Amino acid sequence: MIVSVIRKCLCCIGLAAVATAQTPDKNKFEKMEPALSAILQEAHAAGFAVAVVEKDKVIYSRGFGYRDVAKQLPVTAHTQFAIGSCTKAFTSALLGNLRKQGKVDFDKPATTYLPALNFSDADLNNQVTLRDMMCHRTGFSRYDLAWYLFASDSRDTLLQRMHFMKPNAPLRARWQYNNFMFMVQGMVTEKLTGQSWEQNISSQFFQPLGMNESSIGTVSLAAATEPARGYELEKEKEIKLMKYHPITAMGPAGAINSTVTDMSKWLITWINGGSYNGREIIPADYVKEAASSQMVIHGAFPDKAKPYEQFANYGLGWMLESYHGHYRVEHGGNIDGFTALTTFYPLDSIGIVVLSNQNNSGVPTKVTDLISDRLLGVSNVATARKPGPKPEDPKPVNDSSLIAHPATHPLTAFAGLYKNDAYGNFDIYLKKDSLFARFPYVTWYLQREGYNIFSPYDEADTVIDVNFKSNIRLQFMMNYSGDIDQLGFSFDPAGEPVIFNRVPQLLNIPAATLAEFTGEYKMADMLITIKQNDAKVLTMTVPGQPLYILEPVDANTFQIKELKGFKVKFIRDAQQQVIAITSIQPNGTFRAEKTSSKTK
C-alpha cells in the first residue's frame, strides 16, 4: 500500500528454493517448479507460498524460499503471511450474510446503519450507499496516510476524521480505491451484530471453514506457529527486514493473516457458489453479485500490448477482468513486507492463491499468471502480464540552486505541533542541530533542501544515501506576520498538497505579569481596552468589534485567537514599563500608545 521513501545499504542475501510436501498431483506441476523457483530468484524475494484448487480440491501447494531469511527458516504451505487487501472480500461477505438475514440493504445510505458517519457534504450522508463503498465509487480518493502515517487503534477516531475529507469526484462518477470505506463496512457489521469485526470474521468464516491457521493483526501474526517475516527490496537485489505495521482500526480493509492452506478453503467456497463441504458459508446470490461488475475501473478500449485483458471492473470486494478469454476474479494485497494475490476463475472452477513476504512484490502476479497459463492451456506464455519497467536507482539530484538560498528562519521557528483534521497531528522538534518529524509509528529526519523546503528520511537509518532524494518534500510557509504557521506536502497523488496548520505553543504567563499589559491604548481617535478576565486571560476590546481573546506566544507578543495571522505586541521602555502596543495585521502594522493603566 505504501512505498517506502527510505533507502540504505545492506548486504545482498542469496536465496534458495525450499520445497514443502507435495500433493498427489505432483507430476502435473513438477515441470512448472523450475520456472516458479526462477521467479523467486529473479525477484530477489525472500519467499512465497502457492496453492491451487480445482472445484473442491487442493491440487497443489508448496512453499519456496524462506519465511525468515536470517534464520534460514523455509516457507511451507502452513506459513502465515499478512494478506493485506485480500481481507476486503471477507469484510464485504459479512454484509452479504447480513443481507440474507434481512438486516441490511446495500442500496440504502450507509448512515442508516452507522449514524456516526458524517461526511462534510451533508447531501452525501443521504446518498452514499453500502454498495458505493463496496465497489469504490464514493468520489473520495485514498487518504491512506490518514490511517497509515497518522495511525490510531480507534475506529471511532478514524471515522471522525472522515468528516474533514473532501471528495474529488462526483458520487459514482469514478472508481477510486478507498480503504476507509471498508473500515466503515466493518463498523456496520459491528453495529448490526453486536460483535466486533474480528469476532464476526472468526465466527462466520474462520471457524466454519476450519481456517485454524488464520488470524487478525500483527500481534497474532508474530505469535503464529510459522510466521513469515516481512522484507523489502532495495537497489533491486538487497533484502531488508521490515517491521510489522499494525493497522488495528483499519483492520476490515486489510488486517487478516493466513496460509495458503487456509486460503484454499476460502477459494473453494467461492468456486462452489458460497458452500464448503456442503455447508453454506456465503449466500449463493451474494457470491454471483460480488463477482459481477459493479463499477468500471478502466473504461478505455483494449490495449494491443495486453490483448488478453479486455476489461477491468470491480465487484464487491473483488477485481474482475478477462484473462485470455477467461473470466477472472481476483484481489491483491500489500502491507509492509507482504504482497498477496487471491484469484479464481469461476467458469473454469480453478483458484490460485500466492502469498509472499516481499513488499510491493511482482512475485504473486508472475506466479499466478504462469500457473494460469498452464492450467488454462494458454500457449503463448509471453503474453502474460508483465511488470512495468524497473525503477531506476535514484540519481543524485542537483539541489545547488536551492541550497544556495538559506532558510528564512532558524530551525527553532519550524518546531511545533502541526494539525490537520482529516489526517491528525504530528510534532516537529529540534534535536541538536537537526529537525525531526514524529508520527505515531515512525520518526523522520528532515534534511533541508533550500529555502524552507525539507526532505524526509527514516530516523532508523544509521546511514543515509546521499544520492537518494526522497519523493516527498515538506514546505514550510509563513503568515502575514512572517511567522511559520503552515506546512504542506503531497500525501495523496490524486489530490492537492495537504496543508497542516502549526499550533503555536502558548506560554503560561503569571496573572501579575498579565496585569502589566492591562489598560487603555489610543490609536488616533480609537480607544483600545486591554483587560484580564476572571479566567486570568487577556481580552481586547476595539470599538464596533467583538471581544477578542489574546493568547501569549512569547513574553510580550499575543496572537488574536479569533483572527488568524493577527498579533498584538506590547512595547516596553528602558524601565520595562509597558508604554504601547503594536497591532500586527496582514494589511500593516499599527501602534497605539498607552494612556492609562486603568480600565473602565
C-alpha positions in Angstrom: 0.0 0.0 0.0 2.8 2.4 1.0 6.0 2.8 -0.9 8.9 3.4 1.4 10.9 6.6 0.9 13.9 5.3 2.7 17.0 3.6 1.2 20.0 2.2 3.0 23.0 -0.1 2.3 22.5 -3.7 3.1 24.3 -6.9 2.1 22.8 -9.0 -0.7 21.4 -12.3 0.5 21.3 -15.3 -1.8 18.1 -17.3 -1.8 17.3 -21.0 -2.3 14.0 -22.6 -3.1 12.8 -24.8 -0.2 10.1 -27.3 -1.0 7.3 -28.5 1.2 5.4 -31.7 0.9 3.7 -32.3 -2.4 0.1 -33.2 -3.2 -0.8 -36.3 -5.2 -0.8 -34.1 -8.4 2.9 -33.6 -8.2 3.5 -34.8 -11.7 1.1 -32.2 -13.1 3.1 -29.3 -11.6 6.7 -30.6 -11.2 7.6 -29.3 -14.7 6.5 -25.9 -13.5 8.6 -25.8 -10.4 11.9 -24.7 -12.0 10.0 -21.7 -13.5 8.5 -20.9 -10.1 11.9 -21.1 -8.5 13.3 -18.8 -11.2 10.6 -16.2 -10.4 11.8 -16.2 -6.8 15.4 -15.9 -7.8 14.8 -13.1 -10.4 12.8 -11.1 -7.9 15.4 -11.5 -5.2 12.4 -12.3 -3.0 12.7 -13.9 0.4 9.9 -16.5 -0.2 6.4 -17.3 -1.2 3.8 -20.0 -0.9 1.3 -21.0 -3.5 -1.8 -23.3 -3.6 -4.0 -24.3 -6.5 -7.6 -25.5 -6.1 -9.8 -27.2 -8.7 -13.5 -27.5 -7.9 -13.5 -28.7 -4.3 -9.9 -30.0 -4.0 -6.4 -28.6 -3.4 -4.4 -30.0 -6.3 -1.1 -28.3 -5.5 0.6 -26.4 -2.6 4.2 -25.6 -1.9 6.5 -23.1 -0.3 9.5 -21.6 -1.9 12.4 -19.7 -0.2 12.4 -18.5 3.4 9.9 -17.2 5.9 12.9 -15.9 7.9 16.0 -15.2 5.9 18.4 -14.6 8.8 17.4 -17.9 10.4 17.0 -19.8 7.1 13.6 -21.0 8.1 11.7 -22.3 5.0 8.3 -21.3 3.7 5.8 -24.1 3.8 2.1 -24.4 2.9 1.5 -23.6 6.6 3.5 -20.4 6.8 1.3 -17.5 7.9 1.6 -14.2 5.9 -0.3 -10.9 6.1 -2.7 -10.9 3.2 -3.4 -7.2 3.1 -6.4 -6.1 1.0 -7.4 -9.7 0.2 -9.2 -9.1 3.5 -11.8 -6.9 1.7 -13.7 -9.9 0.2 -14.1 -11.2 3.8 -15.5 -7.9 5.1 -18.0 -7.4 2.3 -19.1 -11.0 2.6 -20.1 -10.3 6.1 -22.6 -7.8 4.7 -23.7 -10.4 2.3 -24.6 -12.7 5.2 -26.4 -9.9 7.0 -28.4 -9.1 3.9 -29.7 -12.7 3.8 -30.8 -12.2 7.4 -32.7 -9.1 6.3 -30.6 -6.8 8.4 -29.1 -4.7 5.7 -29.8 -3.3 2.3 -26.8 -2.5 0.1 -28.6 0.3 -1.7 -29.6 2.3 1.4 -27.4 5.1 2.7 -24.6 3.8 5.0 -25.7 6.3 7.6 -28.9 4.2 8.0 -26.8 1.7 9.8 -24.0 3.9 11.1 -25.4 7.3 12.2 -22.0 8.4 13.5 -20.8 8.5 9.8 -20.9 12.2 8.9 -19.5 13.5 5.6 -18.5 17.1 5.2 -21.2 17.4 2.5 -24.5 16.7 4.2 -26.1 15.5 1.0 -23.6 12.6 0.8 -25.0 11.4 4.2 -28.2 10.6 2.3 -26.6 9.4 -0.9 -23.6 7.2 -0.3 -24.7 3.6 0.0 -23.0 0.5 1.2 -22.8 -0.7 -2.4 -20.9 2.5 -3.3 -18.4 1.7 -0.5 -18.1 -1.9 -1.5 -17.1 -1.1 -5.1 -15.1 2.1 -4.5 -17.3 4.7 -6.2 -17.9 7.2 -3.4 -15.9 10.0 -5.1 -13.3 10.0 -2.3 -9.6 9.4 -3.1 -7.5 7.1 -0.9 -6.4 9.4 2.0 -4.3 6.4 3.0 -1.7 8.2 5.1 -4.5 9.5 7.3 -4.6 6.0 8.8 -1.1 4.7 7.9 1.1 7.5 9.0 -1.3 9.0 11.5 -2.4 5.6 12.9 -5.0 5.1 15.6 -6.3 2.0 17.3 -9.7 3.5 17.4 -12.1 3.1 14.5 -14.3 5.9 16.0 -11.3 8.3 15.8 -10.7 7.4 12.1 -14.5 7.7 11.5 -14.4 11.3 12.9 -11.6 12.2 10.6 -13.7 11.2 7.6 -15.9 14.3 8.3 -13.0 16.5 7.2 -12.2 14.6 4.0 -13.3 16.1 0.7 -14.4 14.2 -2.3 -12.5 14.9 -5.5 -15.1 13.4 -7.9 -18.9 13.2 -8.0 -20.5 10.2 -6.4 -20.5 7.1 -8.7 -18.5 9.0 -11.4 -15.1 7.5 -10.9 -13.6 4.3 -9.5 -11.2 5.3 -6.6 -9.8 2.9 -4.2 -10.6 3.8 -0.6 -9.7 1.8 2.5 -11.8 4.0 4.8 -15.0 2.8 3.2 -14.1 -0.8 4.1 -13.4 0.2 7.6 -17.0 1.7 7.6 -18.3 -1.6 6.3 -16.7 -3.4 9.2 -18.2 -0.9 11.7 -21.6 -1.5 10.2 -21.3 -5.3 10.8 -20.3 -4.5 14.4 -23.4 -2.3 14.9 -25.8 -4.9 13.4 -24.3 -8.0 15.1 -23.2 -6.6 18.5 -19.9 -8.2 17.9 -16.5 -6.8 16.8 -15.5 -7.2 13.2 -12.8 -9.6 14.4 -15.3 -11.8 16.2 -17.5 -11.8 13.1 -14.7 -12.9 10.8 -13.7 -15.7 13.1 -17.3 -17.0 13.8 -18.6 -16.7 10.3 -15.5 -17.7 8.2 -12.5 -19.0 10.1 -14.4 -21.4 12.3 -16.8 -23.0 9.8 -14.1 -23.3 7.2 -11.6 -24.7 9.6 -9.2 -21.9 8.9 -7.2 -22.7 12.0 -4.0 -21.1 10.7 -5.5 -17.7 10.1 -5.6 -14.7 12.5 -6.0 -11.0 12.6 -3.4 -8.3 13.4 0.3 -8.2 13.8 0.4 -9.4 17.4 -1.3 -12.6 16.2 1.0 -12.9 13.2 4.1 -12.7 15.4 2.6 -15.4 17.7 1.8 -17.8 14.9 3.4 -21.3 14.6 5.1 -20.4 11.4 5.1 -16.6 11.0 6.7 -15.1 8.0 9.0 -12.1 8.4 8.3 -9.2 6.0 11.0 -7.8 3.7 11.5 -5.1 1.1 13.9 -4.9 -1.8 16.4 -2.1 -2.1 18.6 -1.3 -5.1 16.9 -4.2 -7.0 18.6 -7.0 -5.1 19.3 -6.1 -1.5 16.8 -7.6 1.0 15.9 -5.5 4.1 13.7 -6.7 7.0 10.6 -4.6 7.6 8.8 -4.2 10.8 5.2 -5.4 11.1 2.9 -2.4 10.7 -0.2 -2.6 13.0 -3.4 -1.4 11.3 -5.9 -2.3 14.1 -8.5 0.3 13.4 -8.3 -0.2 9.6 -8.5 -4.0 10.1 -11.6 -4.6 7.9 -9.6 -3.2 4.9 -6.5 -5.4 5.4 -5.6 -7.0 8.7 -6.1 -10.7 8.1 -3.2 -13.1 8.2 -3.4 -16.6 6.6 -1.7 -19.5 5.0 -2.2 -20.9 1.5 -3.7 -24.0 3.2 -6.4 -21.9 4.8 -6.9 -19.6 1.8 -7.5 -22.7 -0.3 -10.6 -23.3 1.7 -11.8 -19.7 1.1 -11.2 -20.1 -2.7 -13.1 -23.4 -2.7 -16.0 -21.7 -1.1 -16.2 -19.0 -3.8 -15.7 -21.5 -6.6 -18.6 -23.6 -5.2 -21.1 -20.8 -5.0 -20.5 -20.0 -1.3 -20.6 -23.5 0.0 -17.8 -25.6 1.6 -18.2 -29.3 2.2 -21.9 -29.0 1.6 -22.4 -26.1 4.1 -23.4 -22.7 3.0 -20.8 -20.1 4.2 -21.8 -17.2 2.0 -25.2 -16.8 0.2 -25.0 -18.1 -3.4 -26.8 -14.9 -4.7 -24.2 -12.7 -3.0 -21.3 -14.8 -4.5 -22.6 -14.1 -8.0 -23.2 -10.4 -7.3 -19.8 -9.9 -5.6 -18.1 -11.5 -8.6 -20.2 -9.4 -11.1 -19.2 -5.9 -12.4 -20.5 -3.1 -10.2 -18.1 -0.3 -11.3 -15.8 0.2 -14.2 -12.2 0.6 -13.3 -10.8 1.3 -16.7 -13.2 2.2 -19.4 -10.7 2.5 -22.2 -10.5 0.5 -25.4 -8.4 -2.7 -25.1 -4.6 -2.1 -25.4 -2.8 -4.1 -28.1 0.0 -4.6 -25.7 -2.4 -6.5 -23.4 -4.8 -8.4 -25.8 -5.6 -10.8 -23.0 -7.1 -8.1 -20.9 -10.3 -6.8 -22.4 -12.0 -5.2 -19.4 -11.1 -4.3 -15.8 -14.0 -3.8 -13.4 -14.7 -4.0 -9.7 -17.3 -6.2 -8.0 -17.9 -6.2 -4.2 -14.5 -6.7 -2.6 -13.1 -8.3 -5.8 -11.5 -7.1 -9.0 -12.8 -8.5 -12.3 -11.0 -8.9 -15.6 -10.6 -11.0 -18.7 -7.6 -13.2 -19.0 -7.1 -14.8 -22.4 -10.8 -15.1 -22.8 -11.4 -16.5 -19.3 -13.4 -14.6 -16.6 -11.0 -13.8 -13.8 -11.9 -12.7 -10.2 -9.0 -11.6 -8.0 -7.8 -9.2 -5.4 -4.3 -8.3 -4.4 -3.0 -7.2 -1.0 0.1 -5.3 0.1 1.1 -4.2 3.6 4.6 -3.6 4.9 6.7 -6.5 3.9 4.0 -8.6 2.3 2.2 -9.0 -1.0 -0.6 -11.4 -1.7 -2.9 -12.3 -4.6 -6.1 -14.4 -4.5 -7.5 -15.4 -7.8 -10.3 -17.7 -9.1 -11.8 -18.5 -12.5 -15.5 -19.2 -11.7 -16.3 -20.7 -15.1 -13.2 -22.9 -15.0 -13.5 -23.9 -11.3 -9.9 -23.0 -10.7 -8.4 -21.0 -7.9 -4.9 -19.8 -7.1 -3.5 -18.1 -4.0 0.0 -16.7 -3.7 1.4 -15.2 -0.5 4.8 -13.6 -0.4 6.9 -11.9 2.2 8.2 -9.2 -0.1 6.9 -5.7 -0.1 5.2 -4.4 -3.3 6.3 -7.6 -5.0 5.5 -8.7 -8.5 6.0 -12.4 -7.5 2.3 -13.2 -6.8 1.3 -11.9 -10.2 4.0 -13.7 -12.1 3.3 -17.0 -10.3 -0.4 -16.7 -10.8 -0.1 -16.0 -14.5 2.4 -18.8 -15.0 0.1 -21.4 -13.4 -3.0 -19.9 -15.1 -1.3 -20.2 -18.5 -0.6 -23.9 -17.9 -4.0 -24.8 -16.5 -6.0 -22.8 -19.0 -4.0 -24.1 -21.9 -2.6 -20.7 -23.0 0.2 -21.5 -25.3 1.7 -18.0 -25.7 3.1 -17.6 -22.2 4.9 -14.4 -23.4 1.6 -12.6 -23.5 1.1 -13.0 -19.8 1.1 -9.8 -17.7 4.4 -8.2 -17.5 5.5 -5.8 -14.8 6.3 -2.3 -15.8 9.8 -1.1 -16.3 12.0 -1.4 -13.2 12.5 1.8 -11.4 16.0 3.3 -11.9 18.2 3.7 -9.0 17.9 7.2 -7.6 20.2 9.6 -9.3 21.9 12.4 -7.5 19.7 15.5 -7.5 21.4 18.8 -8.1 19.9 21.0 -5.5 22.6 23.6 -5.5 20.2 26.3 -6.6 18.1 25.6 -3.5 20.9 25.0 -1.0 22.4 28.4 -2.1 19.4 30.1 -0.5 19.2 29.9 3.3 16.1 29.2 5.2 14.1 32.3 6.1 14.0 31.3 9.8 16.2 29.5 12.3 15.3 25.8 12.8 13.7 26.6 16.1 11.0 28.5 14.3 9.8 25.4 12.4 9.4 23.3 15.5 5.9 22.8 17.0 2.7 20.8 16.7 1.1 20.6 13.2 -2.5 19.7 12.8 -4.9 18.6 10.0 -8.4 17.5 11.0 -8.6 14.8 8.2 -5.2 13.4 9.0 -4.2 14.1 12.6 -1.4 15.8 14.4 2.4 15.4 14.4 5.3 17.1 16.1 8.3 18.7 14.5 11.1 19.0 17.0 14.8 20.1 17.2 17.4 17.6 18.3 20.9 19.1 18.5 21.2 20.9 15.1 18.6 18.9 13.2 14.8 18.8 12.7 12.7 15.7 13.1 9.1 14.9 12.4 7.5 12.5 14.8 4.4 10.4 13.9 2.7 7.6 15.8 4.8 4.8 14.3 7.7 6.5 12.6 10.1 9.4 13.0 11.6 11.2 10.1 14.9 13.1 9.9 14.3 16.3 7.9 17.1 17.4 5.6 17.0 20.9 4.3 17.0 21.3 0.6 16.9 25.1 0.5 14.6 27.9 1.4 12.1 26.4 3.8 11.9 23.0 1.9 13.0 19.7 3.6 13.1 16.1 2.5 12.3 13.2 5.0 14.4 10.2 5.8 13.7 7.4 8.2 15.4 8.2 11.6 16.1 4.5 12.0 18.5 4.6 9.1 22.0 5.0 10.5 23.4 5.6 7.0 21.6 8.0 4.7 22.2 7.5 1.0 23.2 11.0 -0.1 22.5 10.1 -3.7 18.9 9.2 -2.9 16.3 12.0 -2.8 13.0 11.4 -1.2 10.0 11.8 -3.4 8.3 13.7 -0.6 9.1 17.4 0.1 7.9 19.3 3.1 7.5 23.0 2.6 7.0 25.4 5.5 5.0 28.5 4.8 4.8 31.9 6.5 1.8 34.0 7.5 1.4 37.8 7.1 3.4 38.3 10.2 6.4 36.5 8.8 5.9 33.5 11.2 6.0 29.9 10.2 2.3 28.8 10.5 1.8 26.1 7.9 3.4 23.0 6.4 2.4 21.4 3.1 3.3 18.2 1.4 1.7 15.8 -1.0 0.2 12.8 0.7 -2.4 11.9 -1.8 -1.4 11.6 -5.5 -4.9 12.3 -6.6 -5.3 15.5 -4.7 -3.7 18.8 -3.8 -0.9 19.1 -1.3 -2.2 18.6 2.3 -1.8 21.7 4.5 -1.1 21.3 8.2 -1.6 24.3 10.5 1.1 25.0 13.1 -0.4 25.1 16.6 1.6 27.8 18.5 3.0 26.7 21.8 1.2 29.1 24.2 3.1 30.4 27.2 1.9 30.3 30.8 2.3 33.9 31.9 1.6 34.7 35.6 -1.5 36.8 36.3 0.6 39.5 37.9 2.6 39.9 34.7 -0.6 39.9 32.6 -1.8 42.8 34.7 1.1 44.9 33.4 -0.5 44.8 30.0 -4.0 45.9 31.0 -5.1 49.5 30.4 -6.3 51.8 27.6 -4.4 52.4 24.4 -5.1 55.2 21.9 -4.7 55.0 18.2 -5.8 58.3 16.5 -9.4 58.7 17.8 -9.8 55.0 18.6 -9.5 53.7 22.2 -8.4 50.1 22.6 -9.0 48.4 26.0 -7.0 45.5 27.3 -8.5 43.7 30.3 -7.8 40.5 32.3 -11.0 38.4 32.7 -12.0 36.1 35.5 -10.1 33.3 33.9 -6.9 35.4 34.1 -6.8 35.7 30.3 -6.2 38.9 28.4 -9.0 40.3 26.3 -9.0 43.2 23.8 -11.9 45.5 23.1 -12.0 47.6 19.9 -14.9 49.9 19.3 -17.5 48.3 17.0 -15.9 44.9 17.1 -16.4 41.7 19.1 -14.4 40.9 22.2 -11.0 39.3 21.3 -9.0 36.8 23.3 -5.2 37.3 23.4 -3.0 34.2 23.6 0.7 34.6 24.6 3.2 33.3 22.1 6.2 35.0 23.8 6.8 37.2 26.7 5.3 40.3 25.1 3.5 39.0 22.0 0.0 37.7 21.8 -1.9 36.2 18.9 -5.6 37.1 18.5 -7.4 33.8 18.9 -10.3 34.8 16.6 -8.2 36.3 13.8 -5.7 34.1 12.1 -2.4 36.0 11.3 -3.2 38.9 13.7 -1.0 39.7 16.7 -0.6 42.3 19.3 2.9 43.1 20.6 3.4 45.1 23.8 6.2 47.6 23.8 8.2 48.3 27.0 10.5 51.2 27.7 14.0 51.1 29.2 12.5 50.7 32.7 10.4 47.7 31.4 7.2 49.7 31.7 4.5 48.9 29.1 4.1 52.1 27.0 2.4 51.0 23.8 1.0 48.1 21.7 1.8 47.3 18.1 -1.1 45.6 16.1 0.4 43.3 13.5 -2.1 42.7 10.7 -2.0 41.4 7.1 -2.5 45.0 5.9 0.1 46.6 8.0 1.5 47.3 11.5 -0.2 49.9 13.7 0.9 51.5 17.0 -1.3 52.6 19.9 0.1 54.5 22.9 -0.9 53.6 26.4 -2.9 56.3 28.0 -3.9 54.7 31.3 -3.3 51.5 33.3 -6.9 51.7 34.4 -9.8 50.1 32.6 -13.5 51.1 32.7 
